[in-house]
Amino acid sequence: MRIAAVVVLTVVAAARLEAEPPLLTGDVMTHDPSSIVKQGDQHYLFHTGRGIGLKSSRDLVEWTQQRGVFDRDATPDWIEKHVPGFRGHYWAPDVVFADGRYRVYYSASRFGQQASAIGLATNETLDAQSPNYAWRDDGAVVTSTPDAPYNAIDPSVLIDDQGRHWMTFGSFWKGIYLFELDAKTGLPADPNAAPTRVASATEIEAPTLIQRDGWFYLFVNHGLCCRGVESTYRILVGRSRTPTGPYLDRDGRDLVDGGGTLLLDSQSPRIGPGHVAPFAWAPAQGFGFHYYDANQRGLSKLGLADWQWSEDGWPTAADVRLAGEVERPRRRRRQAE
């Protein structure tokens, strides 16, 4: 009888281990991940960091830090005009592949300020070993000043089923905005057109758009980031039949009026999940996000999850994969002169 019980327990334990999603390993410290793109047998994501952070993985489990887009001490000259005092720490990038090049949209700003800019850098390849690997900065896409209704950070780009390019962006102020990009250049299709507001709340940022079965889904973050285990970030969603909205949640509330159906919230050790980062090869299949790890005093790490869709077309997060323990980075001490 005891032998049978041991066998049963062993089988159950093995089944649980097999069913549990694998922990992400390697260089998993991440904030504000971009869409995850695939080139050859490698997956790539960009993230907040000096020079724009970049990571790669073959299997979406083991991640390796790569060289950033810009050299640590090299900042495009045009940024200083729009963001005085900017020091090369770029926020919340996104990436799409179009017209034979990878387009990385990035944010230049300073915390709590509205003098901000979204820029564009492009490359033929993400393989740093390729002779064609070279980043080209294509300048400003959209900027903001204190008299604008929006803050020009947190870009996200969708190429819809008709091949049209749409950028959502925004953080706090009057909310999340959207405009169309020129598919050929990656810059605004009409530089004189005012962006359309598609979501608003007291604390809102980090928009992402995907398309599925005739619906456009807008994901946003409510709450506050960047406070470790005290962060209140949470991911909400609304949908629309057109990219310009209106985006309504499951209860019919407009996201412009603060609506949104909860998708992912804090559940220890996953605190403050944010920045939906779709799998570019299958946006309706899975996504990445960042969170603050309560088991490591609030370190910001990469998480992954699958989409699960209801019969009436609403997403939930399934098979959430978190990151394993990492060595805390040590702060550099100044040497005495």
URKAFEN-V732252 format. One record per run of one state. SS is the DSSP state (H for helix, E for strand, C for the rest). FROM is the first residue (numbers start at 0). TO is the last residue. If there is no record, write none. Layout:
SS,FROM,TO + SS,FROM,TO
//
This chain:
C,0,0 + H,1,18 + C,19,22 + E,23,25 + C,26,27 + E,28,28 + C,29,34 + E,35,38 + C,39,40 + E,41,46 + C,47,47 + E,48,49 + C,50,51 + E,52,56 + C,57,60 + E,61,65 + C,66,75 + H,76,81 + C,82,87 + E,88,97 + C,98,99 + E,100,107 + C,108,114 + E,115,122 + C,123,134 + E,135,143 + C,144,154 + E,155,158 + C,159,163 + E,164,168 + C,169,169 + E,170,170 + C,171,174 + E,175,180 + C,181,186 + E,187,187 + C,188,194 + E,195,198 + C,199,202 + E,203,211 + C,212,213 + E,214,221 + C,222,226 + H,227,229 + C,230,232 + E,233,239 + C,240,246 + E,247,247 + C,248,252 + E,253,253 + H,254,256 + C,257,259 + E,260,263 + C,264,265 + E,266,266 + C,267,268 + E,269,278 + C,279,284 + E,285,292 + H,293,295 + C,296,297 + E,298,308 + C,309,313 + E,314,320 + C,321,321 + E,322,322 + C,323,336
//
